[in-house]
Amino acid sequence: MSTVTVTVTVTRKSVPTAPRPRRALDWRLRFGALSLIWGFSFLLIKVGTEGYAPFQVTLGRLVFGTAVLAAAMAVKGERLPRGGLTWTHLAVAAFLLNALPFSLFSYAELTIPSTLAGICNASSPLWGMALSLVALSEDRPTRLRVAGLGLGFLGVLTVLGAWQGFHGLDATGTAMALLASLSYPIGWIYVRRTLAGSTHSHLSLTGAQLLLATVQLAVVTPLFTTVPTHFALVPLLAIAALGTLGTGLAVLIQYGLVAEVGPTTAQMVTYFIPVIAAAAGVAILGESLSWSTPVGAAIVLAGAALTQVRTRA
């Protein structure tokens, strides 16, 4: 449940700026809505897989999400980006940020609770911190951020019940969820290295990215699944909500937040997602939680928060 935010720094001279247009809905309300949408996405995945194969869930999600962005582009008069190199980079980004993690989460939730999948998703900033220290020379390690990295992975081990030998845990499903969370920062780093200087708008790039991810799943899905003999209504509605809200509308809300309050504040939504995912899984799906799950989740979030701390030069 993630998108890429590219920050551009400009030097301002004495140029008068027009006041920003007043938003009809306060950013805090939109922040809360985004947290709820992405938090409930794991529940929707679980419901979707009760009636359809994981690849079908992912394909349906991408179709509905792409339709939302296509409509937004039409309203704003945006066009798809041009240039073969740009489309090549977007194809890689589509795989790493959409096709692969969405599919892995769908497969993971065949055997693990949606609560655990949502908590595994919270490890994404930890993976990102570890990878950025290697791949991005401008991200210098500090003692605080390294401590956050260690604390976060200690939290992951707590969630998984490592001292019990991971007893009762489906290793394959959990590994898939963690791999999906790892795929996001790999994709972010790739986009940062290849598309950060693009002159195309975020909406245009993301619309093309989702379109390419949809094409990728449209090719793969028939190879591993068969056409359903009947269409289960509730799982189909879950997939439609997952794509329309969790993939399409959520992207539009996030970019609006980044433009208004900046990427640092906007990315704080990451810390609310596992809490909402766990609450939804327990309250609606009747999933159970051992003490180690919420405690470990809190440790993961604390560690992830520390990895985002930037010391002033």
LOLUMTOR-875937 format. One record per residue (C-alpha): residue number from 1; chain; x, z, y. Coordinates in pm, 1 decimal. Layout:
! LOLUMTOR-875937
LUMRO  seq  mol      east        up     north
LUMRO  NUM    A         X         Z         Y
...
! end
This chain:
! LOLUMTOR-875937
LUMRO  seq  mol      east        up     north
LUMRO    1    A       0.0       0.0       0.0
LUMRO    2    A     241.2    -111.3     247.5
LUMRO    3    A     329.4    -365.2     506.9
LUMRO    4    A     635.1    -453.5     708.7
LUMRO    5    A     687.8    -345.4    1065.9
LUMRO    6    A     948.2    -526.8    1271.3
LUMRO    7    A    1050.9    -349.6    1590.0
LUMRO    8    A    1191.2    -550.2    1878.4
LUMRO    9    A    1375.6    -378.3    2161.6
LUMRO   10    A    1375.3    -546.9    2502.2
LUMRO   11    A    1548.4    -459.0    2826.4
LUMRO   12    A    1303.7    -431.5    3114.9
LUMRO   13    A    1395.4    -507.2    3469.9
LUMRO   14    A    1173.3    -446.7    3767.6
LUMRO   15    A     887.3    -652.2    3636.4
LUMRO   16    A     531.9    -529.8    3690.9
LUMRO   17    A     341.0    -484.3    3365.2
LUMRO   18    A     -29.4    -519.6    3321.4
LUMRO   19    A    -211.5    -212.6    3190.0
LUMRO   20    A    -281.7    -216.4    2820.4
LUMRO   21    A    -641.8    -293.5    2734.4
LUMRO   22    A    -836.6      16.5    2638.5
LUMRO   23    A    -919.9      31.1    2270.3
LUMRO   24    A   -1284.2      81.0    2178.5
LUMRO   25    A   -1184.2     324.0    1902.0
LUMRO   26    A    -927.9     599.4    1956.0
LUMRO   27    A    -605.3     545.8    1760.0
LUMRO   28    A    -644.8     881.8    1586.0
LUMRO   29    A    -973.4     770.1    1434.9
LUMRO   30    A    -814.6     443.4    1320.9
LUMRO   31    A    -520.2     640.3    1179.3
LUMRO   32    A    -762.6     855.7     982.2
LUMRO   33    A    -952.4     550.4     861.4
LUMRO   34    A    -630.0     387.9     741.7
LUMRO   35    A    -531.6     705.0     554.5
LUMRO   36    A    -870.3     713.8     381.5
LUMRO   37    A    -865.2     342.9     294.9
LUMRO   38    A    -518.9     351.2     139.1
LUMRO   39    A    -580.7     690.3     -23.1
LUMRO   40    A    -897.2     565.4    -195.4
LUMRO   41    A    -723.0     243.7    -304.9
LUMRO   42    A    -586.3     414.0    -617.1
LUMRO   43    A    -935.7     522.8    -718.2
LUMRO   44    A   -1060.1     166.7    -665.0
LUMRO   45    A    -779.1      29.7    -882.6
LUMRO   46    A    -876.3     270.0   -1161.4
LUMRO   47    A   -1242.7     166.6   -1140.2
LUMRO   48    A   -1148.8    -202.2   -1126.6
LUMRO   49    A    -939.8    -180.4   -1444.4
LUMRO   50    A   -1238.2     -35.6   -1630.8
LUMRO   51    A   -1399.6    -378.5   -1625.3
LUMRO   52    A   -1118.7    -627.7   -1571.9
LUMRO   53    A    -759.7    -689.9   -1678.0
LUMRO   54    A    -488.1    -562.6   -1439.4
LUMRO   55    A    -384.7    -913.4   -1333.1
LUMRO   56    A    -750.2    -995.9   -1262.2
LUMRO   57    A    -780.8    -683.4   -1047.9
LUMRO   58    A    -473.3    -785.5    -850.4
LUMRO   59    A    -586.1   -1147.2    -812.4
LUMRO   60    A    -930.3   -1042.2    -691.8
LUMRO   61    A    -774.9    -795.1    -450.9
LUMRO   62    A    -551.1   -1063.3    -302.9
LUMRO   63    A    -832.2   -1317.7    -275.5
LUMRO   64    A   -1051.6   -1078.8     -77.1
LUMRO   65    A    -759.2    -954.3     133.9
LUMRO   66    A    -646.0   -1306.9     218.2
LUMRO   67    A   -1001.3   -1398.5     318.0
LUMRO   68    A   -1007.3   -1112.2     570.4
LUMRO   69    A    -678.0   -1218.7     728.3
LUMRO   70    A    -784.7   -1585.0     730.5
LUMRO   71    A   -1098.3   -1484.9     922.1
LUMRO   72    A    -891.2   -1279.0    1168.4
LUMRO   73    A    -653.6   -1571.5    1221.9
LUMRO   74    A    -945.7   -1806.2    1284.1
LUMRO   75    A   -1096.7   -1568.8    1539.9
LUMRO   76    A    -764.8   -1531.7    1724.9
LUMRO   77    A    -673.0   -1898.8    1695.3
LUMRO   78    A    -358.8   -1821.7    1493.0
LUMRO   79    A    -193.1   -2082.2    1271.9
LUMRO   80    A      13.6   -2046.5     959.3
LUMRO   81    A     389.6   -2046.4    1021.6
LUMRO   82    A     594.6   -2363.6     986.0
LUMRO   83    A     932.4   -2430.2     830.5
LUMRO   84    A    1035.8   -2449.5     467.7
LUMRO   85    A    1287.6   -2165.7     497.2
LUMRO   86    A    1025.6   -1933.8     646.1
LUMRO   87    A     785.9   -2009.5     362.0
LUMRO   88    A    1062.4   -1950.1     106.7
LUMRO   89    A    1135.7   -1606.4     252.2
LUMRO   90    A     762.9   -1531.0     265.1
LUMRO   91    A     727.0   -1626.5    -100.9
LUMRO   92    A     990.6   -1366.8    -194.4
LUMRO   93    A     825.1   -1110.1      33.4
LUMRO   94    A     484.9   -1187.9    -122.5
LUMRO   95    A     624.8   -1115.8    -467.1
LUMRO   96    A     805.3    -793.1    -371.5
LUMRO   97    A     543.3    -648.7    -135.7
LUMRO   98    A     218.4    -767.7    -291.7
LUMRO   99    A     213.8    -948.9    -626.5
LUMRO  100    A     459.0    -722.7    -811.5
LUMRO  101    A     362.6    -372.4    -686.4
LUMRO  102    A     -11.9    -443.6    -690.4
LUMRO  103    A      11.6    -563.1   -1051.2
LUMRO  104    A     232.9    -272.7   -1157.6
LUMRO  105    A      -8.2     -15.8   -1012.8
LUMRO  106    A    -299.0    -186.4   -1189.7
LUMRO  107    A    -116.5    -176.5   -1523.3
LUMRO  108    A       2.6     179.3   -1461.9
LUMRO  109    A    -349.2     308.1   -1407.6
LUMRO  110    A    -452.8     191.7   -1753.2
LUMRO  111    A    -266.8     494.8   -1886.6
LUMRO  112    A    -207.4     738.6   -1597.5
LUMRO  113    A    -452.7     906.6   -1357.5
LUMRO  114    A    -507.6     760.2   -1011.7
LUMRO  115    A    -384.9    1092.3    -871.0
LUMRO  116    A     -41.7    1044.8   -1030.2
LUMRO  117    A     -25.7     681.6    -914.2
LUMRO  118    A     -95.6     790.5    -556.1
LUMRO  119    A     175.6    1056.1    -571.3
LUMRO  120    A     426.5     809.4    -717.8
LUMRO  121    A     348.7     583.0    -421.6
LUMRO  122    A     465.1     862.4    -190.6
LUMRO  123    A     817.2     824.0    -332.7
LUMRO  124    A     849.4     487.1    -157.9
LUMRO  125    A    1019.0     631.2     155.1
LUMRO  126    A    1270.8     803.8     -69.6
LUMRO  127    A    1363.7     479.1    -242.9
LUMRO  128    A    1378.4     314.4      98.9
LUMRO  129    A    1618.1     575.7     230.1
LUMRO  130    A    1846.9     541.9     -71.7
LUMRO  131    A    1849.9     162.1     -54.3
LUMRO  132    A    1895.3     142.6     323.1
LUMRO  133    A    2213.3     348.8     304.9
LUMRO  134    A    2359.4      73.0      89.3
LUMRO  135    A    2194.7    -241.1     225.1
LUMRO  136    A    2157.8    -166.8     596.7
LUMRO  137    A    2481.3     -77.5     771.8
LUMRO  138    A    2297.0      47.3    1081.4
LUMRO  139    A    2131.3     327.2     881.4
LUMRO  140    A    2396.3     596.3     880.4
LUMRO  141    A    2347.9     889.7     641.3
LUMRO  142    A    2318.3    1237.5     788.9
LUMRO  143    A    2324.1    1567.1     606.4
LUMRO  144    A    1958.2    1623.3     688.2
LUMRO  145    A    1847.9    1285.2     554.9
LUMRO  146    A    2059.2    1317.1     239.5
LUMRO  147    A    1910.0    1662.6     186.7
LUMRO  148    A    1564.4    1511.3     227.3
LUMRO  149    A    1649.8    1248.9     -32.7
LUMRO  150    A    1758.6    1512.4    -282.9
LUMRO  151    A    1456.2    1730.8    -208.6
LUMRO  152    A    1220.6    1437.5    -248.7
LUMRO  153    A    1351.1    1339.8    -589.8
LUMRO  154    A    1337.5    1705.0    -694.6
LUMRO  155    A     969.7    1685.5    -604.3
LUMRO  156    A     928.1    1375.3    -821.1
LUMRO  157    A    1078.6    1564.1   -1116.5
LUMRO  158    A     840.0    1853.0   -1044.6
LUMRO  159    A     538.7    1621.1   -1048.5
LUMRO  160    A     654.2    1473.7   -1378.9
LUMRO  161    A     716.7    1817.7   -1533.1
LUMRO  162    A    1079.7    1744.6   -1618.5
LUMRO  163    A    1146.2    2100.5   -1744.8
LUMRO  164    A     882.0    2041.9   -2013.4
LUMRO  165    A    1044.4    1719.8   -2128.6
LUMRO  166    A     770.2    1516.6   -1955.6
LUMRO  167    A     526.0    1643.6   -2220.1
LUMRO  168    A     186.1    1474.2   -2213.4
LUMRO  169    A     304.6    1213.2   -1965.6
LUMRO  170    A     270.2     842.3   -2033.1
LUMRO  171    A     624.5     726.3   -1968.7
LUMRO  172    A     544.7     355.6   -1943.9
LUMRO  173    A     260.6     395.5   -1694.5
LUMRO  174    A     456.8     640.1   -1479.9
LUMRO  175    A     763.5     413.5   -1482.9
LUMRO  176    A     546.4     122.5   -1368.6
LUMRO  177    A     405.6     326.3   -1079.1
LUMRO  178    A     754.0     434.5    -971.0
LUMRO  179    A     882.6      77.0   -1001.7
LUMRO  180    A     594.6     -40.5    -782.3
LUMRO  181    A     696.1     218.1    -523.1
LUMRO  182    A    1056.3      95.3    -544.1
LUMRO  183    A     946.6    -265.2    -494.0
LUMRO  184    A     811.7    -191.1    -145.0
LUMRO  185    A    1140.7     -85.8      21.4
LUMRO  186    A    1325.5    -369.7    -152.0
LUMRO  187    A    1075.2    -605.2       7.5
LUMRO  188    A    1104.2    -434.1     347.0
LUMRO  189    A    1481.2    -470.2     346.1
LUMRO  190    A    1454.5    -835.3     245.5
LUMRO  191    A    1207.8    -909.0     524.8
LUMRO  192    A    1419.3    -718.2     775.6
LUMRO  193    A    1720.9    -929.5     684.8
LUMRO  194    A    1541.4   -1266.4     677.0
LUMRO  195    A    1232.5   -1262.3     898.8
LUMRO  196    A    1296.9    -997.6    1165.6
LUMRO  197    A    1387.5   -1262.1    1423.5
LUMRO  198    A    1091.6   -1488.0    1351.1
LUMRO  199    A     894.4   -1616.2    1650.2
LUMRO  200    A     571.2   -1619.6    1449.1
LUMRO  201    A     318.2   -1341.8    1497.7
LUMRO  202    A     276.2   -1057.1    1250.5
LUMRO  203    A     -74.2   -1180.9    1169.7
LUMRO  204    A      47.2   -1531.5    1095.1
LUMRO  205    A     331.9   -1412.1     873.7
LUMRO  206    A     119.2   -1162.0     684.3
LUMRO  207    A    -161.7   -1411.8     634.8
LUMRO  208    A      84.7   -1659.1     484.1
LUMRO  209    A     242.5   -1383.5     274.3
LUMRO  210    A     -91.4   -1281.9     121.0
LUMRO  211    A    -180.3   -1645.8      63.8
LUMRO  212    A     142.3   -1698.7    -129.4
LUMRO  213    A      87.6   -1380.0    -330.1
LUMRO  214    A    -261.2   -1505.7    -419.0
LUMRO  215    A    -115.4   -1835.7    -539.6
LUMRO  216    A     144.0   -1648.8    -748.2
LUMRO  217    A    -126.5   -1442.6    -920.5
LUMRO  218    A    -350.7   -1745.3    -961.7
LUMRO  219    A     -70.8   -1906.4   -1164.3
LUMRO  220    A      17.8   -1597.7   -1369.2
LUMRO  221    A    -328.0   -1454.1   -1444.0
LUMRO  222    A    -458.2   -1734.6   -1672.4
LUMRO  223    A    -138.8   -1709.4   -1879.7
LUMRO  224    A    -199.5   -1344.4   -1971.8
LUMRO  225    A    -576.3   -1299.4   -1952.3
LUMRO  226    A    -896.1   -1472.3   -2060.7
LUMRO  227    A   -1205.0   -1535.8   -1852.0
LUMRO  228    A   -1437.9   -1232.0   -1874.7
LUMRO  229    A   -1742.4   -1284.1   -2094.6
LUMRO  230    A   -1948.8   -1080.1   -1851.0
LUMRO  231    A   -1888.3    -953.2   -1499.4
LUMRO  232    A   -1914.8    -575.4   -1466.2
LUMRO  233    A   -2074.3    -505.1   -1130.0
LUMRO  234    A   -1922.2    -168.5   -1032.6
LUMRO  235    A   -1561.1    -269.1   -1112.4
LUMRO  236    A   -1618.5    -598.3    -930.4
LUMRO  237    A   -1742.9    -411.6    -622.0
LUMRO  238    A   -1437.2    -184.2    -645.7
LUMRO  239    A   -1207.6    -488.3    -648.7
LUMRO  240    A   -1392.0    -639.9    -352.7
LUMRO  241    A   -1356.7    -314.2    -156.8
LUMRO  242    A    -991.2    -285.6    -259.8
LUMRO  243    A    -915.8    -632.8    -125.1
LUMRO  244    A   -1140.3    -635.4     179.2
LUMRO  245    A   -1058.5    -284.7     298.7
LUMRO  246    A    -736.7    -174.8     127.4
LUMRO  247    A    -552.5    -505.4     166.5
LUMRO  248    A    -717.6    -701.4     446.7
LUMRO  249    A    -866.2    -458.8     698.8
LUMRO  250    A    -590.3    -201.7     641.9
LUMRO  251    A    -323.8    -451.8     749.9
LUMRO  252    A    -512.6    -527.2    1070.9
LUMRO  253    A    -556.7    -157.2    1146.5
LUMRO  254    A    -190.4     -84.3    1080.5
LUMRO  255    A     -62.8    -357.1    1310.4
LUMRO  256    A    -298.4    -235.0    1581.0
LUMRO  257    A    -157.7     116.3    1542.1
LUMRO  258    A     202.2      -5.7    1552.0
LUMRO  259    A     131.9    -197.9    1871.4
LUMRO  260    A     -33.9     103.4    2035.6
LUMRO  261    A     157.8     412.5    1919.3
LUMRO  262    A     473.3     264.2    1765.1
LUMRO  263    A     600.0     229.8    1408.1
LUMRO  264    A     721.3     589.0    1371.4
LUMRO  265    A     378.2     739.1    1430.7
LUMRO  266    A     199.3     464.4    1239.7
LUMRO  267    A     410.2     514.2     926.1
LUMRO  268    A     310.4     881.9     912.5
LUMRO  269    A       2.5     760.0     726.6
LUMRO  270    A     226.4     755.3     417.1
LUMRO  271    A     212.5    1134.1     400.1
LUMRO  272    A    -167.2    1150.7     388.8
LUMRO  273    A    -218.5     889.3     115.0
LUMRO  274    A    -124.6    1105.8    -190.1
LUMRO  275    A    -336.4    1395.5     -64.0
LUMRO  276    A    -642.9    1172.7     -32.5
LUMRO  277    A    -567.8     992.1    -360.2
LUMRO  278    A    -545.1    1323.9    -544.3
LUMRO  279    A    -863.0    1461.6    -384.3
LUMRO  280    A   -1056.0    1143.1    -464.2
LUMRO  281    A    -933.1    1132.3    -822.9
LUMRO  282    A   -1029.7    1493.9    -888.7
LUMRO  283    A   -1361.7    1496.8    -700.0
LUMRO  284    A   -1497.3    1154.1    -798.9
LUMRO  285    A   -1326.0    1058.3   -1124.5
LUMRO  286    A   -1296.5    1411.7   -1261.3
LUMRO  287    A    -920.6    1385.8   -1313.4
LUMRO  288    A    -737.0    1711.1   -1377.6
LUMRO  289    A    -436.3    1848.6   -1196.4
LUMRO  290    A    -175.2    2091.3   -1324.1
LUMRO  291    A      -6.5    2321.6   -1073.8
LUMRO  292    A     308.2    2109.3   -1077.8
LUMRO  293    A     130.1    1801.3    -941.6
LUMRO  294    A      26.8    1931.1    -595.4
LUMRO  295    A     340.6    2145.1    -565.6
LUMRO  296    A     563.3    1851.3    -653.9
LUMRO  297    A     368.3    1623.5    -421.3
LUMRO  298    A     426.8    1865.5    -133.1
LUMRO  299    A     800.6    1868.5    -208.8
LUMRO  300    A     806.2    1487.6    -222.7
LUMRO  301    A     634.0    1462.1     115.2
LUMRO  302    A     867.9    1719.5     271.2
LUMRO  303    A    1170.0    1529.8     143.9
LUMRO  304    A    1029.2    1197.2     259.3
LUMRO  305    A     967.6    1342.6     604.6
LUMRO  306    A    1328.8    1460.8     629.3
LUMRO  307    A    1459.4    1114.4     535.9
LUMRO  308    A    1279.8     973.2     838.4
LUMRO  309    A    1448.1    1208.8    1086.5
LUMRO  310    A    1673.9    1027.7    1329.9
LUMRO  311    A    1936.2    1226.0    1520.3
LUMRO  312    A    2007.2    1119.4    1874.9
LUMRO  313    A    2340.2     959.5    1939.5
! end
